[in-house]
Amino acid sequence: MRRRLALLIASVSVLTLIAFLVPLALLVRTVAEDRATVRATADAQSLVPVVGTAELETVRITVEQLVAESGRPVTVFLPDGTVLGAPAPRTPAVALAARGQSLTAEFDGGREVVIAVQGRPEGAAVIRTVVPRAELTAGVTRAWTVLALLGALLVVVGLVVADRLAGALTRPITELSTVSHRLANAELDARVEPAGPAELREVAGALNHLAGRIQVLLREEREQVADLSHRLRTPLTALRLEAESLRDPDDAARVTAAVDGLERAVSGLIREARWRSSPAAGRVVSDAAAVVGERVAFWSVLAEETGRRVTLDLAPGPLPVGVAADELAAVVDALLGNVFAHTPDGTPFAVRLAADTDGVLLTVADEGPGLPAGAARRGSSGAGSTGLGLDIADRAARAGGGHLELGTGPGGGAVVTLRLGPPPG
């Protein structure tokens, strides 16, 4: 924008100068020609009284004296054919002046001035003088050079002023753009200093107000999520008491472990809702091998009860990834929960965790009917669930520098591949 403004002002300045300087240059040339012509005419007219009344010798002396003083050729054509002064042919202008008409005519070498002189008994005499082309244009080149330099100086001054003006306009716009990008990158404390014209200052104030409003809304939303999550602690406590009252110790231990896992998930949700905007929120790390192994062991109990064969291919750890342990555990639970929710009992599944050049590769494959159309769309479910499992996994993968891939196995079952990036730094 700065360059465009400077170019616009430069173009306007050049066009204005051309519109002003070109007529002025032509006027300078016309004035120079007219001045030289008037001077030559005045010199020639000074001979009129002498040529019209004096003797031949007097006319000759006067003409020679004028030629010496003026430096230009002067010729007198007498009615009897005598030619005094500088030798010159009888041009059509001279012939016309011999009939009593004074005039000025152009020719290749410059401009000739002829004056008809009446008063001699034998007829009209003619005084002819020539203004050379060099005299007609004397000083014109210098004047044009001065005008050109003046025009160039004005253009340069205009460019400097335009650059300063454009800078005063573009700097606030650039700052607005920078702050908007910072806000887009979740730097909600970024603010812009109002500067520039009143319109830009108003936009800056509106952007600062918007940023503050976004902070308030996000804070309220996080507090609401945290409060909602906190409310779950009461039914969880009741569920724990019910689990402890079970007569079978194995059942009590299994249900209590499930309640503990759910309570950890709720606590993690509260922490994430409250501290997600902190500077250290993006610098998390966990051991994928430990988390995946723990969650597969938890789900293996349910798989045994439903007659599912579990194949676990777990690379030796540690396998650090840029995802928090609670969040990674929630992702594994979501993927394995989909297997149990969307495939009939007895359907085998496999979990594979391997190191990759770009991080860690987690694959969950089953031999069920496969993924329905639109399964990756948030909130889409064909089995009465929330439809958020795959979206949770996808967002966790993208937050950890990876991505989620959905596919179909050789037998038609679903294959979900989660690529997780390494920890930052």
C-alpha positions in Angstrom: 0.0 0.0 0.0 2.9 2.4 0.8 4.4 1.8 -2.6 1.0 2.3 -4.3 0.4 5.6 -2.5 3.8 6.9 -3.4 3.3 5.8 -7.1 -0.1 7.5 -7.1 1.2 10.8 -5.8 4.2 10.6 -8.1 2.0 10.0 -11.1 -0.3 13.0 -10.2 2.8 15.2 -9.7 4.3 14.2 -13.0 1.0 14.8 -14.9 0.5 18.1 -13.1 4.1 19.2 -13.9 3.7 18.2 -17.6 0.4 20.1 -17.8 2.2 23.1 -16.4 5.7 22.9 -17.8 5.0 22.0 -21.4 2.9 25.1 -22.1 5.5 27.2 -20.1 8.3 25.8 -22.2 6.5 26.6 -25.4 5.8 30.1 -24.1 9.5 30.6 -23.3 10.4 29.6 -26.9 7.7 32.0 -28.4 8.8 34.8 -26.2 12.5 34.3 -27.2 11.5 34.3 -30.9 9.3 37.4 -30.6 12.0 39.3 -28.6 14.7 38.6 -31.3 12.2 39.5 -34.0 11.3 42.8 -32.3 14.9 43.7 -31.8 15.7 43.0 -35.4 12.6 45.0 -36.5 13.6 47.9 -34.4 17.1 47.9 -35.9 15.7 47.9 -39.4 13.1 50.6 -38.7 15.9 52.9 -37.4 17.1 53.0 -41.1 13.7 54.1 -42.5 14.3 57.9 -42.2 17.8 57.5 -43.7 16.7 55.2 -46.6 13.7 57.3 -47.4 15.5 60.8 -47.6 19.3 60.5 -47.5 21.8 60.3 -50.3 23.1 57.0 -51.5 26.5 57.3 -49.7 24.9 58.3 -46.5 22.6 55.3 -46.7 25.6 53.0 -47.4 27.5 54.3 -44.4 24.5 54.0 -42.1 23.8 50.5 -43.2 27.4 49.3 -42.7 27.4 50.9 -39.3 24.2 49.1 -38.3 25.6 45.8 -39.5 28.7 46.3 -37.4 26.7 47.1 -34.3 23.9 44.5 -34.5 26.0 41.6 -35.8 23.2 40.5 -38.1 23.0 41.0 -41.9 21.1 44.1 -43.1 20.4 44.7 -46.8 18.8 47.7 -48.5 17.2 47.2 -51.9 16.8 50.6 -53.7 14.1 51.1 -56.4 16.8 51.4 -59.1 18.2 48.0 -58.3 21.1 49.1 -56.1 21.8 46.7 -53.2 23.5 48.2 -50.1 24.8 46.3 -47.1 25.1 42.5 -46.9 24.6 40.7 -50.2 21.3 38.9 -50.3 18.9 37.6 -53.1 15.6 39.1 -53.8 13.3 36.7 -52.0 9.5 36.6 -52.5 9.2 38.6 -49.2 11.4 41.4 -50.7 9.3 41.4 -53.9 6.2 41.7 -51.9 7.6 44.5 -49.7 8.6 46.4 -52.9 4.9 46.9 -53.5 4.6 48.7 -50.2 3.8 45.9 -47.7 6.1 45.2 -44.7 6.1 41.7 -43.3 8.0 38.9 -41.5 8.6 35.5 -43.2 10.1 32.2 -42.1 12.9 30.4 -44.1 15.3 27.6 -43.5 18.0 29.7 -41.9 15.7 31.6 -39.5 13.4 34.5 -40.0 13.6 37.5 -42.3 12.1 40.9 -41.6 11.3 43.1 -44.6 10.2 46.8 -44.3 8.8 48.9 -47.2 10.2 52.4 -47.2 8.3 55.2 -49.0 9.6 58.6 -49.9 12.3 58.1 -52.6 11.4 59.7 -55.9 12.1 56.6 -57.9 9.8 54.3 -55.8 9.7 52.2 -52.7 12.9 50.9 -51.1 13.1 47.7 -49.1 15.1 47.1 -45.9 15.7 43.4 -45.2 17.3 41.9 -42.1 17.7 38.3 -41.1 17.3 36.8 -37.6 19.3 33.5 -37.5 17.8 30.4 -35.9 20.4 30.5 -33.2 19.3 34.0 -32.2 15.7 33.0 -32.2 16.3 30.2 -29.8 19.0 32.0 -27.7 18.5 31.1 -24.0 15.6 28.7 -24.7 17.7 25.6 -24.0 19.0 27.0 -20.7 15.4 27.9 -19.7 14.1 24.4 -20.6 17.0 22.8 -18.6 16.0 25.0 -15.6 12.4 24.0 -15.9 13.3 20.3 -16.2 15.5 20.4 -13.1 12.8 22.3 -11.3 10.2 19.7 -12.3 12.5 16.8 -11.2 13.1 18.5 -7.9 9.3 19.0 -7.4 8.8 15.3 -8.2 11.5 14.2 -5.7 10.0 16.4 -3.0 6.6 15.0 -3.8 7.9 11.5 -3.5 9.5 12.2 -0.1 6.3 13.8 1.2 4.3 10.9 -0.3 6.5 8.4 1.4 6.2 10.1 4.7 2.4 10.4 4.3 2.1 6.8 3.2 4.3 5.7 6.1 2.0 7.5 8.5 -0.9 5.7 7.0 0.5 2.2 6.6 2.3 1.9 10.0 -0.9 1.8 12.0 -2.4 -0.6 9.4 0.6 -2.9 9.7 0.4 -2.8 13.5 -3.3 -3.6 13.3 -2.5 -6.6 11.0 0.2 -7.8 13.4 -2.0 -7.6 16.5 -4.8 -9.4 14.6 -2.4 -12.3 13.7 -1.3 -12.4 17.3 -4.9 -12.7 18.5 -5.4 -15.4 15.9 -2.5 -17.3 17.5 -4.2 -17.1 20.9 -2.1 -14.2 22.2 -5.2 -12.6 23.8 -3.1 -10.1 25.7 -2.0 -8.4 22.4 -3.2 -4.8 22.0 -2.6 -2.1 19.4 -1.7 1.4 20.2 -4.2 3.7 18.4 -2.4 5.9 15.9 -2.9 7.5 12.5 -6.1 9.0 11.2 -9.3 9.1 13.2 -10.7 6.2 11.3 -7.7 4.0 12.0 -7.7 5.0 15.7 -11.4 4.0 15.8 -10.5 0.6 14.2 -7.7 0.1 16.7 -10.0 0.8 19.6 -12.6 -1.6 18.2 -9.9 -4.3 17.9 -8.7 -3.8 21.5 -12.3 -3.9 22.7 -12.9 -7.1 20.7 -9.7 -8.7 22.2 -10.9 -7.8 25.7 -14.3 -9.2 25.0 -12.9 -12.4 23.7 -10.8 -12.8 26.8 -13.9 -12.3 29.0 -16.0 -14.8 27.0 -13.3 -17.4 27.0 -12.7 -17.0 30.7 -16.5 -17.4 31.3 -16.6 -20.4 29.1 -13.7 -22.1 30.8 -15.2 -21.4 34.2 -18.5 -22.9 33.1 -16.8 -26.0 31.8 -14.7 -26.3 35.0 -17.9 -25.8 37.1 -19.8 -28.4 35.0 -16.9 -30.8 35.4 -16.7 -30.1 39.1 -20.4 -31.0 39.5 -19.6 -34.5 38.3 -17.6 -35.1 41.5 -20.7 -35.6 43.6 -22.2 -38.5 41.5 -18.6 -39.9 41.2 -18.3 -39.9 45.0 -21.7 -41.7 45.3 -20.6 -44.2 42.6 -17.4 -44.8 44.6 -19.3 -45.5 47.7 -21.6 -47.9 45.8 -18.5 -49.7 44.4 -17.0 -50.1 47.8 -20.2 -51.7 49.1 -20.0 -54.5 46.5 -19.6 -57.9 48.1 -17.3 -59.3 45.5 -13.8 -57.8 46.1 -12.8 -58.3 42.4 -15.9 -56.5 41.2 -15.4 -53.8 43.8 -11.8 -53.3 42.7 -12.7 -53.2 39.1 -15.5 -50.7 39.5 -13.4 -48.6 41.8 -10.6 -48.5 39.3 -13.0 -47.4 36.6 -14.3 -44.6 38.9 -10.7 -43.6 39.6 -10.0 -43.3 35.9 -13.2 -41.3 35.4 -12.2 -39.0 38.2 -8.8 -38.4 36.7 -10.4 -37.6 33.4 -12.7 -35.1 35.1 -9.8 -33.5 37.0 -7.8 -33.3 33.8 -10.8 -31.6 32.1 -10.9 -29.0 35.0 -7.2 -28.3 34.7 -7.4 -27.9 30.9 -10.4 -25.6 31.1 -8.7 -23.4 33.7 -5.1 -23.3 32.4 -5.4 -23.8 28.7 -4.3 -20.2 28.0 -1.2 -20.3 30.1 2.2 -20.0 28.3 3.3 -23.5 29.2 0.1 -25.1 27.9 1.7 -26.1 24.6 4.9 -27.5 26.2 3.5 -30.8 27.4 5.1 -34.3 27.1 4.1 -37.8 27.9 5.3 -41.4 27.3 3.0 -42.8 24.6 4.2 -46.4 25.4 3.2 -46.2 29.1 -0.1 -44.5 28.5 -1.2 -46.8 25.6 -0.1 -49.9 27.5 -2.1 -48.8 30.6 -5.3 -48.1 28.7 -5.1 -51.3 26.6 -4.7 -53.3 29.8 -7.8 -51.5 31.2 -9.9 -52.3 28.2 -8.6 -55.9 27.9 -10.8 -56.8 30.9 -13.9 -55.7 29.1 -12.6 -57.4 25.9 -12.3 -60.7 27.7 -15.8 -60.4 29.1 -17.2 -59.8 25.6 -15.2 -62.5 23.9 -12.9 -60.2 21.9 -9.3 -61.1 21.0 -6.9 -58.3 21.6 -3.6 -58.1 19.7 -1.1 -55.6 21.2 2.1 -54.6 19.3 3.7 -52.1 21.6 7.2 -50.7 20.8 9.5 -50.5 23.8 9.4 -47.1 25.5 9.8 -44.5 26.4 8.1 -42.9 23.3 7.8 -39.2 24.1 5.0 -37.2 22.4 3.8 -33.6 22.6 0.4 -34.5 24.1 -0.5 -34.6 27.8 -0.9 -38.0 29.4 -4.5 -37.4 30.4 -5.4 -36.2 27.0 -3.6 -39.1 25.3 -5.4 -41.5 27.6 -8.7 -39.9 26.6 -7.8 -40.4 23.0 -7.0 -44.1 23.4 -10.2 -44.6 25.4 -12.2 -42.8 22.6 -10.7 -45.0 19.9 -11.1 -48.3 21.9 -14.6 -47.2 23.0 -15.6 -46.9 19.4 -14.5 -50.5 18.8 -16.7 -51.7 21.6 -19.6 -49.4 20.7 -19.7 -50.0 16.9 -18.7 -53.7 16.5 -20.6 -56.8 17.8 -19.3 -58.8 20.7 -16.6 -61.2 19.8 -15.0 -58.9 17.1 -11.2 -59.0 17.5 -9.2 -55.8 17.3 -5.5 -54.9 17.3 -3.5 -52.0 18.8 -0.1 -51.1 17.4 2.3 -48.5 18.6 5.5 -47.9 16.7 8.1 -45.2 16.5 8.2 -43.2 13.3 10.6 -40.7 11.7 8.2 -37.8 12.5 7.1 -39.0 16.0 4.9 -42.0 17.0 2.3 -43.9 15.1 -0.7 -45.4 16.9 -3.0 -47.7 14.9 -6.3 -49.2 16.1 -7.8 -51.8 13.7 -10.8 -54.1 14.1 -12.5 -56.7 12.0 -16.0 -55.2 12.3 -18.3 -53.7 9.6 -16.1 -50.6 9.1 -16.6 -46.9 9.5 -19.9 -45.4 8.4 -20.0 -42.5 6.0 -19.3 -39.1 7.7 -17.8 -40.7 10.8 -15.1 -38.1 10.9 -17.6 -35.3 11.1 -17.9 -33.8 14.6 -21.2 -34.9 16.3 -21.9 -37.5 13.6 -22.8 -40.9 15.0 -24.9 -43.8 13.7 -25.0 -45.7 16.9 -26.5 -43.2 19.3 -23.3 -42.0 20.8 -22.1 -38.4 21.0 -20.0 -38.6 17.8 -17.1 -36.8 19.4 -14.6 -39.6 19.8 -12.8 -39.3 16.4 -13.0 -35.5 16.7 -11.3 -35.6 20.1 -8.6 -37.9 18.7 -8.1 -35.6 15.6 -7.8 -32.4 17.7 -5.3 -34.1 20.1 -3.2 -35.3 17.1 -3.2 -31.8 15.5 -2.3 -30.2 18.9 0.6 -32.6 19.2 1.9 -31.8 15.7 0.3 -34.8 13.9 -2.9 -35.9 12.2 -5.6 -38.6 12.1 -6.2 -40.9 9.2 -9.2 -43.2 8.7 -9.0 -46.3 6.5 -10.4 -49.7 5.8 -8.5 -53.0 6.6 -8.1 -55.9 4.2 -11.1 -57.7 5.8 -13.4 -54.6 5.6 -12.9 -53.5 9.2 -12.0 -50.0 10.4 -8.4 -48.8 10.6 -7.7 -45.6 12.6 -4.2 -44.3 12.4 -3.1 -41.5 14.8 0.2 -39.8 14.1 1.6 -37.9 17.1 4.5 -35.5 16.8 7.5 -35.2 19.2 7.5 -32.8 22.1 8.3 -29.2 21.3 12.0 -28.4 21.5 
